[in-house]
Amino acid sequence: MFDFTDKLIVVTGAAQGIGAAVVRSLLQAGATVIGLDIQPEKLESLRIELASPQFEPYPVDVSDSLAVKKIVDHIEKNIGAIAGLVNVAGVLVPKPVVSLTDTDWSRTFAVNTTGVFNISRSVAQAMIPRKNGAIVTVGSNAASVPRQEMSAYAASKAAATHFTRCLGLELASSGIRCNVVSPGSTDTPMQHMFWTDDTAKDAVIKGSLNTFRTGIPLGKIASPKDIAEGILFLLSEQACHITMHDLRVDGGATLGA
């Protein structure tokens, strides 16, 4: 359905979960993919698994603006022009507000919000002269609906979502589209942090009055590939007239709110 032949796409948080699914889907669609992640061992494992000359992994901390600028400059000068960026890198510290530490809060925003700013700024600077490109940020349905013990994560994703919309407005005149994909519960290591027994998955689908969660109307947890498909759509030419949009991929869990 999607054709990314001769397109160079950068994916952050590429080593696992949604990021790795995006890498796989892009490679299947013909793209050359640069995978960025703070976990070098997992990146290397993915490289070995994929065994594709069109995938190049680079360890980097997206919260480090100088490191991000350096890697973007390296890609542009030595590999090729970046046609698309997917911001997936994220961290979650599930704690009540009164238990969050300063470090919990600052690290969450450093990765989930500042990290999006750092690499989006560097990539946008490279895209503007070419007057072409697409940026997709992975947000969260928690950015629009309150969740217990997810305050830092939800707030950081809300900030990243609105930042991406503002970026899209500023870059529209340069023909660069900026959109958001907001997943709900997805079968990833981050989701598994909440699962304590074999019934946990069914409990997420069913929902809970005690924690004010509505459950998932479609009756299933998303797979990482489900999220990747939405991301590829917004990166693709099929979405050539879509920008500043937030695509909710949560099986109806937030009832469109």
C-alpha positions, 0 to 999 in steps of 0.5 A: 500500500505504501511506497517509500522507495528511495526515501530516507526515514529517521526513527527514534526509539527504534530498538523495541515496541512501536519504534521497531515495528515502524522500522520493519514496516518502512523497510518492507515499503522500500525505505532506507531507515536510520534507527536511533535509540539509547539502548545500543545492545537492543539496536544491535540485536535488531540490526542482526535480526533484520539483516538489511543493508537499508537499516542503520542503527545509531545509539543516541540520547534524544534529550541531548541536543548536541548529540542529536544535532551531530547525528542529524548532520552526519546523516545529511552529509554522509547518508542522504537527505532525510525525507521523514522523521518518526518520533517514538522515543519515550519513557513512562514512570507510573506513579501517583503525583505525590510520589513522583520525584524531581528526577522522574518528572524531569527525565520524562519531559527530557525524553518525551517532550524535549527529545521531540523538540531536539530532533524535530528542530534539527531535521526541520532545519535540513528539510526547509531548503528542500521544501519537502518532508514529513514528521510524525510524533507518537503521542498518547491517548492519555494526552487528552484523557486523564489517567491515574499514575500517569500524570508526568507521561500524559502531560509530556505527551500533551506537550509533544502533541501541541508542539508538533501541531505548532511545528506543522503550522510553522513549516506548512509554507515549506511543504513539510507536514507534521502530524501525531499518532496517539496510541492507546494500550499497545502490546509493548514493553511499556504496556507490560509494566502494568501487567501483574498476572495473566488476567491483566490484558483482559482487564485493560480491554474490559476497563475499570470503574475504580480507575475511571477507564472505559475499556476498549470498545473494539475488544482488543489490545493494539499490536505495534504494527497497528500503530506503525500502519497509522504512522506510515499513512501520515508519512506517505503521499496518500496523506499529502494534504494532512498536517497538524492532525492527531490520529487516535489509534486506541480501539475507541478507548477514549471515545473520541475525546 
